[in-house]
Amino acid sequence: MANTAQEQNEGFQPPQPMQQTLQTASSTYFSQPFSVLAPDGTPQPGIQIEESADLLLKMYRWMVYGRIFDARLLNLQRQGRMFTYAPIIGQEAAQIGSSLALRQEDWLFGSYRDGLACVAHGLPLEHVILFFRGHPKAMMVPPDVNVFGQQIGIAEQIPHAVGVAWGMQLRKQRSATLALCGDGATSEGAFHEGLNFAGVLKAPFVLVCQNNGWAISVPRTKQTASETLAQKAIAYGIAGRYVDGNDVIAMYREVRAALERARNGEGPTLIEAVTYRLGAHSASDDPKRYRSDAELTMWQDERDPLARLHGYLLHAGLWDEQRQQQLEAELRDEITHVISNAVMESFPEPEALFDYVYATPTQTQVEQRQALFATLQSSKKGVRFP
Ligand SMILES: Cc1ncc(C[n+]2csc(CCOP(=O)(O)OP(=O)(O)O)c2C)c(N)n1
């Protein structure tokens, strides 16, 4: 049988050296994404690891936590306990490097795939589960947690985050906002509108675009003719950075520096994190229909972000097999406990769809609610969902 994935698409390979180096006053786009660790976990020539052992172990713990809960949540969906799920596997370094670079007072805005970043900035894991159970409680973020509810509309979190950053600037707060998005989001109006406002207002805002190779079945090469996504920063007059998104230390350094510039009034940054979605787009996607096994195997075997940090920790004498087993056992217990509580929460009634849109529903909403109720009542399933 013909390999349709290879016939239709160029696929997604690690970046080749760029044909040109673009330079503006604020940005340099190196020919390769910035990285601190080579894929085998050894430091790149001439680079010192300045991060403390505590920080590196914290990064690793969070990445393992993400890898474990991601597999468990996909299983929950398969068991019918969540409506859908968007796997994170492969993007742990991009999300953890970004999230751990935040200060507590900074705000994080992520999409449906950014649950790990959200949890590492304080969102209880229960909220991620409730989000995929379609429960309104997912959006009721605890008051001391600076994480906006996960966004399902592509790129919509970007103008939200820019608006909050502008508010911080007007209130003269020394804090910033960080939004995460995917490569497909760069083709949405909200991406351009958000970055344009951010640039004009010099808002304390950082956008990490996780270029994971694919927007469902659309490869990065068909998304845009730009050589990199980072270079789009030039058009908005903001800083741009091109970073190896599977290198948690590189991500942490670049996002932390960008947030610091933002808080200092030096303007926003667009960071392209080159990574790869090792899983399916969502629980209802079959990636074998559009991407080759060889591509997946290459990223899995040679570019796994967990293996990279694990390699460094071993090399630095900070890790061993016994600690690995202890950590996994501990995290599995912790995650099992959270899942048991979250699945006790009943599925919301269909009308909950309308409950938190406006404090006082509009006439249109009242009519839509009645129409939905009538339709469900006349269906075989009655008024319950699913
Ligand atoms: C505004 C909007 N348009 C279309 C969709 C349907 N949709 C869901 S995911 C997706 C692809 C997104 O790709 P990307 O931004 O690269 O993020 P990824 O899923 O790879 O993390 C699309 C088009 C949507 N959710 N929102």
The ligand as an ORCA input file, in Angstrom:
! r2SCAN-3c Opt
* xyz 1 1
  C     -10.922     29.130     15.913
  C     -10.824     27.658     15.678
  N     -10.775     27.175     14.433
  C     -10.682     25.845     14.217
  C     -10.635     24.972     15.266
  C     -10.533     23.478     15.009
  N      -9.178     23.008     15.404
  C      -8.992     22.338     16.554
  S      -7.381     21.962     16.802
  C      -6.916     22.652     15.347
  C      -5.465     22.647     14.906
  C      -4.580     23.444     15.810
  O      -3.226     23.244     15.512
  P      -2.082     23.978     16.290
  O      -2.411     25.421     16.491
  O      -0.813     23.686     15.578
  O      -2.093     23.318     17.748
  P      -1.877     21.812     18.187
  O      -3.246     21.156     18.204
  O      -0.944     21.160     17.225
  O      -1.334     21.896     19.560
  C      -8.029     23.185     14.681
  C      -7.965     23.857     13.370
  C     -10.714     25.513     16.564
  N     -10.653     24.742     17.677
  N     -10.788     26.846     16.753
*
